[in-house]
Amino acid sequence: MKLVTFTIAAPTGRTDRLGALLDADDTGRIVDLGAAFASHLAAETDEPTPREYAALRTPPDMIGWLRGGDRSRAAAAAALDHARRRLAREADPRGLDGARLVYARDEVGLKAPIPRPRSFRDFSVYAEHMANSVPPFPKKPAWYRTPPYYKGSVETFIGPDDPIPFPYYTTRLDLEIEIAIVIGREGRNLTVEAAKEHIAGYAILIDPSCRDGYEREPFGPTKRKDFCTVLGPCLVTADAIDEADLRVRVAVDGETWFEGTTAAPRSFLAHHLVAYASDNETIYPGDVLATGTIGTGCSMDYGKWPAVGQTVEFEVEGIGRLRHRIVAGEHVVDHVAGMDGLLRHPVG
């Protein structure tokens, strides 16, 4: 099952809805799960409160749906089946109060499947990542013992219909292709085996990185990372794909820059990362964990750099494709150049 968050026009303005892709092609039709499930309950069951029950099991936000666990999953499956049966008889099926059940892709706006994740951890597990960079970044022995990660901002996630900004304070924008692991169940101190049951599904994650500015940010990736993270085009449920062996491709203006696979040498698999994240911490539905750059799938490795005005495509087998235009970022006062600090000399 491929789940999406989409927006439609409503009398009070645009509103978010939870949907599922009806067709194998992610440019195809989208089922409004809330409307379809309410229609199913009213027409095919004896549920006395179909609207209220649909709002509980197929809410408009993905995190709310994830919290519903198996019951929400069953409701989504029933909604999809109902929409397919109705489409076999009607071109434009309607539900309660005339609500549309199915939309064409070009009728809606597609957001990140989880527009605002509950938390975001970005790991680095692929051995070949940075192998070809200049200067090289050799991995220390500890990298193979525990998976390193940083915690990113959840406020700047964007989706399939958004452009990628090129910040004014960098000259080298690197768009790293990764797999996002979406947590579906709360857990703490999980074993590696138990962690598998806490993965709701996967999405494509693009980690835009400024590859300069290290001198001004010695304590971690802040402005070099926090301006944007891409998630989409959908959340594919964990039973639908094998995350450990998927073909991956990056193309810029139609030219292939990278082809690889998630089966490239890596120190940890998805469920290992989930187990590690839960060590003395509680993970929750809607948390996002990323695998880090797949193989050599970034500019630091393949030596080509995207520019403003170019269009970049990211494709992962079984999940779908993201297509983004790069635009100039907001140009505000250069705070770094305009600051001279209060202290002129080192203390001590």
C-alpha positions as CSV (number, residue, x, y, z in Angstrom):
1,M,0.0,0.0,0.0
2,K,1.2,3.5,-0.9
3,L,-0.1,6.2,1.3
4,V,0.1,10.0,0.7
5,T,-0.9,13.3,2.2
6,F,-2.6,15.5,-0.3
7,T,-4.4,18.8,-0.3
8,I,-7.7,19.8,-1.9
9,A,-9.7,23.0,-2.2
10,A,-12.5,23.3,0.4
11,P,-14.9,26.1,1.3
12,T,-12.6,27.2,4.1
13,G,-9.5,27.0,2.0
14,R,-7.1,24.1,1.2
15,T,-7.2,21.2,3.5
16,D,-5.1,18.1,4.1
17,R,-6.4,14.6,3.4
18,L,-5.0,11.1,3.8
19,G,-4.9,9.2,0.6
20,A,-3.7,6.0,-1.1
21,L,-2.4,5.6,-4.6
22,L,-4.8,3.5,-6.6
23,D,-2.5,2.8,-9.5
24,A,1.0,1.3,-9.6
25,D,2.2,4.5,-11.3
26,D,2.6,7.3,-8.7
27,T,1.3,9.8,-11.2
28,G,-2.1,8.1,-11.2
29,R,-5.3,8.3,-9.2
30,I,-5.5,9.0,-5.4
31,V,-8.2,7.6,-3.2
32,D,-9.4,9.8,-0.3
33,L,-9.3,7.2,2.4
34,G,-11.5,9.1,4.9
35,A,-14.3,9.7,2.4
36,A,-14.0,6.2,0.9
37,F,-14.0,4.5,4.3
38,A,-17.0,6.5,5.5
39,S,-18.8,5.6,2.3
40,H,-17.9,1.9,2.8
41,L,-19.3,1.9,6.4
42,A,-22.5,3.6,5.4
43,A,-23.2,1.4,2.3
44,E,-21.8,-1.9,3.3
45,T,-21.9,-2.2,7.1
46,D,-24.3,-1.6,10.0
47,E,-22.0,1.0,11.6
48,P,-24.4,3.7,13.0
49,T,-21.8,6.5,13.0
50,P,-19.8,6.2,9.7
51,R,-18.4,9.7,9.6
52,E,-17.2,9.6,13.2
53,Y,-15.7,6.1,12.9
54,A,-14.0,7.0,9.6
55,A,-12.5,10.1,11.3
56,L,-11.0,7.9,14.0
57,R,-9.6,5.2,11.7
58,T,-8.7,7.2,8.6
59,P,-7.9,10.7,10.0
60,P,-6.5,13.3,7.6
61,D,-3.1,13.3,9.2
62,M,-0.6,10.4,8.7
63,I,0.6,10.3,12.3
64,G,-2.9,9.9,13.5
65,W,-3.4,7.1,11.0
66,L,-0.1,5.4,12.2
67,R,-1.3,5.6,15.8
68,G,-4.3,3.5,14.9
69,G,-2.1,0.5,14.1
70,D,-3.6,-2.6,12.6
71,R,-7.2,-1.2,12.8
72,S,-6.2,1.8,10.7
73,R,-4.4,-0.4,8.2
74,A,-7.6,-2.6,7.9
75,A,-9.7,0.5,7.4
76,A,-7.4,1.8,4.6
77,A,-7.6,-1.5,2.9
78,A,-11.4,-1.6,3.1
79,A,-11.5,2.0,1.8
80,L,-9.4,1.1,-1.2
81,D,-11.5,-2.0,-2.0
82,H,-14.6,0.1,-1.8
83,A,-13.2,2.7,-4.1
84,R,-12.2,0.1,-6.7
85,R,-15.7,-1.5,-6.6
86,R,-17.4,1.9,-7.1
87,L,-15.0,2.8,-9.9
88,A,-16.0,-0.4,-11.7
89,R,-19.6,1.0,-11.9
90,E,-19.1,4.8,-11.9
91,A,-16.6,7.2,-13.5
92,D,-16.7,9.6,-10.5
93,P,-18.0,7.9,-7.4
94,R,-19.3,10.0,-4.6
95,G,-19.6,9.2,-0.9
96,L,-21.5,10.8,2.0
97,D,-22.7,14.4,1.4
98,G,-21.4,14.1,-2.2
99,A,-17.7,13.8,-1.1
100,R,-15.4,12.7,-3.9
101,L,-13.7,9.3,-3.4
102,V,-11.1,9.5,-6.1
103,Y,-8.9,12.3,-7.5
104,A,-6.5,12.5,-10.4
105,R,-3.0,13.3,-9.4
106,D,-3.0,16.7,-11.2
107,E,-6.1,17.8,-9.3
108,V,-4.4,17.8,-5.9
109,G,-1.3,19.1,-4.2
110,L,1.0,16.4,-2.8
111,K,2.8,17.1,0.4
112,A,5.4,15.1,2.3
113,P,3.7,11.9,3.5
114,I,4.4,13.1,7.0
115,P,4.5,16.9,6.6
116,R,6.0,17.4,10.0
117,P,7.6,14.2,11.5
118,R,7.6,13.8,15.2
119,S,11.4,13.6,15.2
120,F,14.1,13.1,12.6
121,R,17.3,11.1,12.9
122,D,19.7,10.8,9.9
123,F,22.1,7.9,10.1
124,S,25.1,7.0,7.9
125,V,25.5,3.3,7.2
126,Y,26.8,2.9,3.7
127,A,30.5,2.0,3.5
128,E,31.0,3.6,0.0
129,H,29.6,7.0,0.9
130,M,32.4,9.6,0.7
131,A,34.8,7.0,-0.7
132,N,35.4,9.2,-3.8
133,S,35.2,12.6,-2.1
134,V,38.0,15.1,-2.2
135,P,39.4,15.2,0.5
136,P,38.5,11.7,1.5
137,F,36.5,10.9,4.6
138,P,37.8,7.7,6.0
139,K,35.5,5.9,8.4
140,K,36.8,5.1,11.9
141,P,36.4,1.7,13.5
142,A,33.6,2.9,15.7
143,W,31.5,3.6,12.6
144,Y,31.1,-0.1,12.2
145,R,30.2,-0.8,15.8
146,T,27.3,1.7,16.3
147,P,25.5,3.7,13.7
148,P,26.2,7.4,13.9
149,Y,23.5,9.9,13.3
150,Y,22.5,13.6,13.7
151,K,19.1,15.0,14.7
152,G,17.6,17.2,12.0
153,S,14.9,19.8,12.0
154,V,11.3,18.7,11.5
155,E,10.1,22.2,10.6
156,T,11.6,22.3,7.1
157,F,10.3,19.1,5.5
158,I,9.0,19.6,2.0
159,G,7.1,17.3,-0.4
160,P,6.9,16.2,-4.1
161,D,5.4,19.5,-5.3
162,D,7.9,21.8,-3.7
163,P,11.1,23.2,-5.2
164,I,14.4,22.7,-3.5
165,P,16.1,25.9,-2.3
166,F,19.7,26.6,-3.0
167,P,20.9,28.6,0.1
168,Y,22.7,31.9,-0.6
169,Y,25.5,30.9,1.9
170,T,26.7,27.9,0.0
171,T,28.4,27.3,-3.4
172,R,28.1,23.5,-3.3
173,L,24.7,22.1,-2.8
174,D,24.7,18.3,-2.5
175,L,21.4,16.4,-2.8
176,E,22.0,13.0,-1.0
177,I,19.5,10.2,-1.8
178,E,18.5,8.1,1.2
179,I,15.7,5.8,2.4
180,A,13.4,7.1,5.2
181,I,12.2,4.6,7.8
182,V,8.9,5.6,9.3
183,I,8.1,4.4,12.8
184,G,4.5,3.0,13.3
185,R,4.5,1.8,16.9
186,E,5.8,3.2,20.2
187,G,8.7,1.2,21.6
188,R,11.7,1.4,23.9
189,N,14.8,-0.7,24.4
190,L,13.8,-2.9,21.5
191,T,15.7,-6.0,20.4
192,V,16.8,-6.1,16.8
193,E,14.1,-8.7,16.0
194,A,11.3,-6.7,17.8
195,A,12.3,-3.5,16.0
196,K,11.1,-5.0,12.7
197,E,7.5,-4.8,14.0
198,H,7.8,-1.1,14.7
199,I,8.5,-0.1,11.1
200,A,5.4,1.2,9.4
201,G,7.0,1.7,6.0
202,Y,9.5,3.6,3.9
203,A,9.8,6.7,1.7
204,I,12.5,8.4,-0.4
205,L,14.4,11.0,1.6
206,I,16.6,13.6,0.1
207,D,19.1,15.2,2.5
208,P,20.3,18.5,0.9
209,S,23.7,19.5,2.4
210,C,25.9,22.5,2.1
211,R,29.4,21.1,1.5
212,D,31.1,24.3,2.6
213,G,30.9,26.3,5.8
214,Y,32.5,23.7,8.0
215,E,34.8,26.3,9.6
216,R,31.9,28.5,10.7
217,E,29.9,25.5,12.0
218,P,32.3,23.3,14.0
219,F,29.7,21.8,16.3
220,G,27.6,20.0,13.7
221,P,25.3,20.4,10.7
222,T,23.0,23.3,11.5
223,K,22.5,25.8,8.7
224,R,24.3,23.4,6.4
225,K,21.3,20.9,6.8
226,D,18.3,22.5,8.5
227,F,17.1,24.6,5.6
228,C,15.4,21.7,3.8
229,T,14.7,18.0,3.9
230,V,12.6,16.2,1.1
231,L,10.3,13.3,1.9
232,G,8.0,11.5,-0.5
233,P,6.4,10.8,-2.8
234,C,4.5,8.3,-0.6
235,L,4.8,6.0,2.4
236,V,5.1,2.5,1.2
237,T,4.0,0.0,3.9
238,A,6.8,-2.3,5.1
239,D,5.2,-5.5,3.7
240,A,5.2,-4.2,0.1
241,I,9.0,-3.9,-0.5
242,D,12.3,-5.3,0.6
243,E,14.1,-2.1,1.7
244,A,17.5,-3.9,1.7
245,D,17.5,-4.5,-2.1
246,L,16.0,-1.7,-4.2
247,R,17.3,0.0,-7.4
248,V,18.1,3.7,-7.1
249,R,18.7,6.4,-9.7
250,V,19.5,10.1,-9.7
251,A,19.2,12.2,-12.9
252,V,19.7,15.9,-13.5
253,D,18.0,17.5,-16.5
254,G,17.6,14.0,-17.9
255,E,21.2,13.0,-17.5
256,T,21.8,10.0,-15.2
257,W,24.3,11.0,-12.5
258,F,24.0,7.9,-10.3
259,E,22.6,4.4,-10.4
260,G,22.9,2.0,-7.5
261,T,21.1,-0.2,-5.1
262,T,20.2,-0.2,-1.4
263,A,22.0,-3.5,-1.3
264,A,25.4,-1.7,-1.5
265,P,27.7,-2.5,1.4
266,R,26.3,-1.1,4.6
267,S,27.0,-1.6,8.3
268,F,23.4,-1.8,9.5
269,L,19.9,-2.6,8.1
270,A,16.8,-0.7,8.8
271,H,15.7,-2.6,11.9
272,H,19.1,-2.3,13.4
273,L,18.7,1.5,13.2
274,V,15.3,1.3,14.8
275,A,16.6,-0.8,17.7
276,Y,19.6,1.5,18.2
277,A,17.3,4.6,18.2
278,S,15.2,3.0,20.9
279,D,18.1,2.3,23.3
280,N,17.2,4.3,26.4
281,E,14.8,6.4,24.3
282,T,11.2,5.9,23.3
283,I,10.4,6.0,19.6
284,Y,6.9,7.0,18.5
285,P,4.6,6.8,15.5
286,G,5.7,9.4,13.0
287,D,9.4,9.4,13.9
288,V,11.6,9.3,10.8
289,L,14.9,7.6,10.6
290,A,17.1,7.9,7.5
291,T,19.7,5.4,6.3
292,G,22.2,8.0,5.1
293,T,23.4,8.4,1.5
294,I,23.0,5.2,-0.5
295,G,26.4,4.0,-1.9
296,T,28.0,6.9,-3.7
297,G,24.8,8.7,-4.4
298,C,25.9,12.3,-3.7
299,S,27.9,15.0,-5.4
300,M,30.8,14.6,-3.1
301,D,31.2,11.1,-4.6
302,Y,30.2,11.5,-8.3
303,G,31.8,14.9,-8.6
304,K,28.9,16.8,-10.3
305,W,27.1,19.6,-8.6
306,P,23.5,20.8,-9.3
307,A,22.7,24.4,-10.0
308,V,19.8,26.8,-9.7
309,G,17.4,26.2,-12.6
310,Q,18.1,22.5,-13.0
311,T,15.6,19.7,-12.4
312,V,16.7,16.7,-10.4
313,E,14.9,13.3,-10.4
314,F,15.3,10.8,-7.6
315,E,13.9,7.3,-8.2
316,V,13.7,4.3,-5.9
317,E,12.3,1.0,-7.1
318,G,9.0,0.1,-5.4
319,I,8.6,3.6,-3.8
320,G,8.4,6.0,-6.7
321,R,10.0,9.1,-8.1
322,L,10.6,12.6,-6.9
323,R,11.1,15.4,-9.4
324,H,12.2,18.8,-8.1
325,R,13.4,22.1,-9.6
326,I,16.2,23.9,-7.8
327,V,15.5,27.5,-7.1
328,A,17.5,30.3,-5.5
329,G,16.9,30.4,-1.7
330,E,15.9,33.4,0.2
331,H,18.6,36.1,0.2
332,V,18.6,37.8,3.6
333,V,21.3,39.8,5.3
334,D,24.5,37.7,5.4
335,H,24.5,37.3,9.2
336,V,28.0,35.7,9.3
337,A,29.6,38.5,7.3
338,G,27.8,41.1,9.3
339,M,28.9,39.8,12.7
340,D,32.3,40.4,14.2
341,G,31.6,38.8,17.6
342,L,31.9,40.5,21.0
343,L,35.2,39.0,21.9
344,R,38.3,40.0,20.0
345,H,40.7,37.6,21.6
346,P,40.5,34.1,23.0
347,V,39.6,33.9,26.7
348,G,42.2,32.4,29.1
